[in-house]
Amino acid sequence: MFAEADAGARELVTSALTLLEAMVVPYRAGDRSLADRFEQLLTGSRGIRVIDLSRDQLRDAAQLRAASGVKTPDALQLAAAIGSGCSAFVTNYRRIPKKIAGTRVLQLTDYA
């Protein structure tokens, strides 16, 4: 997927929450340079689009949580994907149900 995105053949979409999650460990270790590199990788790489979360997506995430019981971070990522028109949501978390209205959930463990 990443090679296809880098070649311009596919667009990968993630929410700004990914940026937060990617920078926690470097910040905890006091490594601002690594945090900056993670940010540059996510925001400056060809074929990767980071979606800011809107109030509408927060509402959508709340509805997803209510309907499916997914955790808040997962609901936010799903709402961003669905709201951006993604055809599939790729995850490695088994806690996300395979059937979510509005998108197809692909769990990496099913393909490994």
C-alpha positions as CSV (number, residue, x, y, z in Angstrom):
1,M,0.0,0.0,0.0
2,F,2.7,2.4,0.9
3,A,4.7,1.7,-2.2
4,E,1.6,2.3,-4.3
5,A,0.9,5.6,-2.5
6,D,4.5,6.7,-3.0
7,A,4.2,5.9,-6.8
8,G,1.0,7.9,-6.9
9,A,-1.2,4.9,-7.6
10,R,-3.1,5.0,-4.3
11,E,-4.1,7.6,-1.7
12,L,-3.8,6.6,1.9
13,V,-5.9,8.6,4.4
14,T,-5.6,8.9,8.2
15,S,-6.9,11.3,10.8
16,A,-4.8,13.8,12.7
17,L,-5.1,11.4,15.6
18,T,-2.4,9.2,14.0
19,L,-0.1,12.2,14.3
20,L,-0.8,12.5,18.0
21,E,-0.3,8.7,18.5
22,A,3.0,8.6,16.5
23,M,4.6,11.4,18.5
24,V,3.8,10.2,22.0
25,V,6.8,7.9,22.4
26,P,9.4,10.4,20.9
27,Y,8.1,13.2,23.2
28,R,8.1,10.9,26.2
29,A,11.8,10.1,25.4
30,G,12.5,13.8,25.0
31,D,13.4,13.2,21.3
32,R,11.8,16.2,19.6
33,S,13.8,15.5,16.4
34,L,12.2,12.1,16.0
35,A,8.7,13.5,16.7
36,D,9.4,16.1,14.0
37,R,10.5,13.3,11.6
38,F,7.3,11.4,12.3
39,E,5.2,14.5,11.6
40,Q,7.1,15.2,8.3
41,L,6.6,11.5,7.3
42,L,2.9,11.7,7.8
43,T,2.2,15.2,6.5
44,G,4.8,15.4,3.7
45,S,4.8,12.0,2.1
46,R,3.4,11.5,-1.3
47,G,0.1,9.7,-1.3
48,I,-0.7,10.2,2.4
49,R,-3.4,12.6,3.4
50,V,-4.0,13.6,7.0
51,I,-7.5,14.6,7.8
52,D,-8.3,17.1,10.5
53,L,-11.2,16.1,12.6
54,S,-14.3,18.3,12.2
55,R,-17.2,18.7,14.6
56,D,-19.4,16.6,12.2
57,Q,-16.9,13.8,12.3
58,L,-16.9,14.0,16.1
59,R,-20.7,13.5,16.0
60,D,-20.2,10.6,13.5
61,A,-17.7,9.0,15.8
62,A,-20.1,9.3,18.7
63,Q,-22.8,7.6,16.6
64,L,-20.3,4.8,15.7
65,R,-19.4,4.3,19.3
66,A,-23.1,4.1,20.3
67,A,-23.9,1.7,17.5
68,S,-20.8,-0.6,17.6
69,G,-19.2,-0.1,20.9
70,V,-15.8,0.7,19.4
71,K,-13.4,2.8,21.5
72,T,-13.1,6.5,21.0
73,P,-9.8,6.5,19.0
74,D,-11.1,3.8,16.7
75,A,-14.4,5.6,16.2
76,L,-12.5,8.8,15.3
77,Q,-10.4,7.0,12.8
78,L,-13.4,5.3,11.3
79,A,-15.4,8.6,11.1
80,A,-12.5,10.3,9.3
81,A,-12.2,7.4,6.8
82,I,-15.9,7.3,6.1
83,G,-16.2,11.0,5.9
84,S,-13.4,11.1,3.4
85,G,-15.0,8.5,1.2
86,C,-12.4,5.8,1.8
87,S,-13.4,2.5,0.2
88,A,-11.7,0.5,3.0
89,F,-10.4,0.9,6.5
90,V,-7.2,-1.0,7.1
91,T,-6.4,-1.9,10.7
92,N,-4.5,-4.4,12.8
93,Y,-6.9,-4.0,15.8
94,R,-9.0,-7.0,16.3
95,R,-11.3,-5.0,18.5
96,I,-12.8,-3.2,15.5
97,P,-15.8,-5.1,14.1
98,K,-15.4,-6.3,10.5
99,K,-18.7,-4.8,9.6
100,I,-19.1,-1.1,10.1
101,A,-21.7,0.8,8.1
102,G,-20.1,3.1,5.5
103,T,-16.8,1.3,4.9
104,R,-15.2,-2.1,4.5
105,V,-13.0,-3.1,7.4
106,L,-9.8,-5.0,6.4
107,Q,-7.9,-6.6,9.3
108,L,-4.3,-7.2,8.4
109,T,-4.2,-10.4,10.4
110,D,-6.6,-11.9,7.8
111,Y,-3.9,-11.3,5.1
112,A,-0.7,-12.1,7.0
